[in-house]
Amino acid sequence: MELRHLRYFIAVAEELHFSKAAERLHIAQPPLSQQIQQLEAQLGVELFQRKTKRQVQLTEAGQVFLQEAYQLLAQLQKAIELTQKIGRGEKGQLRIGFTSLVTYNLLPVILRQFREQFPEVELILQELTTTEQERALQERRIHVGFAHPPLEDNTLNKKCIQQEALVVALAETHFLSEQEKISVRSLVNENFIMFPRHLGSGLYDQIVSLCLQGNFSPKVTQEAIQMQTIIGLVSAGMGIAIVPSSLQNLQRTGVVYRNFEEKTPLIETAVVWREEDMTPVLREFLHFFQAVYN
């Protein structure tokens, strides 16, 4: 039995007339009759009762077969549409790694716009440091990441999407908070709150580089993994923190942010992926990204 047998059968069953069904199918009437006879022979039952040479009515078996044929074609159409959507990257799964930093400006906007355009793509988000994202990409646990170069793995593909300056986060009671801008040198005696270097060497080294411009190394007295934890410790008066400017979107009671008088190193955020692990969904995500952020 072939797919055309079902389509021919449905046409005759709906028209109850061979000539009208043949016209609808754009074929001659004799071949249509032959195809229906072949179908009945394969099934071993009569599907139609012939009232005249051309006019027919469904048998009880024909009525049952018609409903099943409808379901088969509907299921086939569903399979076709699903396969096409997956092939076009309109449906599927996208596993995304991200650092906590991008949640304060970039990521929420990107995810909202992408979901509006591709509502049937399942997004699975994992908060990971840049180093962890590199490992996750190598192990194929994520498809794409939002990380902060430099990267240790130079085989990864990347596209810079943002560069931002550094600012200093202070307790609002700190004497430097009264200044509009702060010199790097004025932080020489401050206690610094930072994250461990092995969790993000790029940002860590940029902060140290800024301090070296003021001819000192930062005195790190507290370490925390999450940016919001660092800012929480600043609000508790445990020290100061140098952070990317986007963190100013994290408003915390008792904390103020101040720009530096000097130019600071720029913190880069990049989309990172492996070209050899490209999927249709990832391809569409990167196309979307390029169109919006090019």
Secondary structure as UniProt FT lines:
FT   HELIX           3..15
FT   HELIX           18..25
FT   HELIX           29..43
FT   STRAND          48..50
FT   STRAND          55..58
FT   HELIX           60..88
FT   STRAND          92..98
FT   HELIX           100..104
FT   HELIX           106..117
FT   TURN            119..120
FT   STRAND          121..127
FT   HELIX           130..138
FT   TURN            139..140
FT   STRAND          144..147
FT   TURN            154..155
FT   STRAND          157..164
FT   STRAND          166..171
FT   TURN            172..173
FT   HELIX           175..178
FT   STRAND          181..182
FT   HELIX           184..187
FT   TURN            188..189
FT   STRAND          191..194
FT   HELIX           197..199
FT   HELIX           201..213
FT   TURN            214..215
FT   STRAND          219..223
FT   HELIX           227..235
FT   TURN            236..237
FT   STRAND          240..244
FT   HELIX           245..249
FT   TURN            253..254
FT   STRAND          255..260
FT   STRAND          267..273
FT   HELIX           275..277
FT   HELIX           280..293
//
